[in-house]
């Protein structure tokens, strides 16, 4: 993989996270009875950051209707999950850059 392509890794991961989050929460908002548990996929994907993100969602009043709560949770998980994935992408990028500078060969 070329260095220019490698630099895009954090943004690619952010895009992937955002798409999965929007689709999972969107389907849950459209039909909470059939797809209401789909956001668990996002929780697992963002783990362990999702534990902290879940604490953020507890600050909002939980007396909202299901669709409103899913919408609020979806926005929070999409934004903070994207930040988490950007951070992961940067760490992977730094590690791969370090590997190439060290010229370590993996057998």
C-alpha positions in Angstrom: 0.0 0.0 0.0 1.4 3.4 -1.0 2.1 6.0 1.7 -0.6 8.4 0.2 -3.2 5.7 0.4 -2.1 4.8 3.9 -2.7 8.3 5.1 -6.4 8.0 4.3 -6.8 5.1 6.7 -8.3 7.1 9.6 -10.9 8.7 7.3 -11.7 5.4 5.7 -12.4 3.9 9.1 -14.5 7.0 10.1 -16.6 6.5 6.9 -17.0 2.8 7.6 -18.1 3.5 11.2 -20.5 6.3 10.2 -22.1 4.1 7.5 -22.6 1.2 9.9 -23.9 3.5 12.6 -26.4 5.3 10.4 -27.7 2.1 8.8 -28.1 0.3 12.2 -29.8 3.2 14.0 -31.8 4.2 10.9 -33.3 0.7 10.5 -34.0 0.7 14.3 -35.7 4.1 14.1 -37.8 3.0 11.0 -39.0 -0.2 12.7 -38.1 -0.5 16.4 -40.0 -3.8 16.8 -38.1 -5.7 14.1 -34.7 -3.9 14.3 -34.6 -2.3 17.7 -31.7 -4.4 18.8 -29.6 -3.7 15.7 -27.7 -0.8 17.4 -26.0 -3.6 19.5 -23.8 -4.1 16.5 -22.6 -0.5 16.7 -22.0 -1.0 20.5 -19.8 -4.0 19.7 -18.0 -2.3 16.9 -17.1 0.7 19.0 -16.1 -1.3 22.1 -14.5 -0.4 24.5 -15.2 3.3 23.6 -18.9 2.4 23.6 -18.8 2.0 27.3 -17.9 5.7 27.7 -20.3 6.6 24.8 -23.1 4.9 26.7 -22.5 7.1 29.7 -23.0 10.1 27.4 -26.4 8.9 26.4 -27.5 8.6 30.0 -27.3 12.4 30.4 -30.4 12.8 28.2 -33.9 12.4 29.6 -35.0 8.8 28.9 -38.7 9.6 29.0 -38.8 10.2 25.2 -40.5 7.9 22.9 -38.5 5.0 21.5 -37.8 6.6 18.1 -36.6 9.9 19.7 -34.3 8.0 22.1 -32.9 5.9 19.2 -32.3 9.1 17.2 -30.5 10.8 20.0 -28.4 7.6 20.8 -27.7 7.2 17.0 -26.3 10.8 16.8 -24.2 10.3 19.8 -22.8 6.9 18.8 -22.2 8.1 15.2 -20.2 11.2 16.3 -18.2 9.7 19.1 -17.8 6.4 17.3 -16.3 8.3 14.4 -13.9 10.0 16.8 -12.9 6.7 18.2 -12.3 5.1 14.8 -10.3 8.1 13.7 -8.1 7.7 16.8 -7.7 4.0 16.0 -6.8 4.8 12.4 -4.1 7.2 13.6 -2.7 4.6 15.9 -2.6 2.0 13.2 -1.1 4.5 10.8 1.6 5.4 13.4 2.4 1.7 14.0 2.7 0.9 10.3 4.9 4.0 9.7 7.1 2.8 12.6 7.3 -0.6 11.1 8.3 0.7 7.7 10.9 3.0 9.2 12.4 0.1 11.2 12.3 -2.0 8.1 11.1 -4.9 10.2 10.2 -7.9 8.1 7.3 -10.1 9.2 7.7 -13.8 8.2 
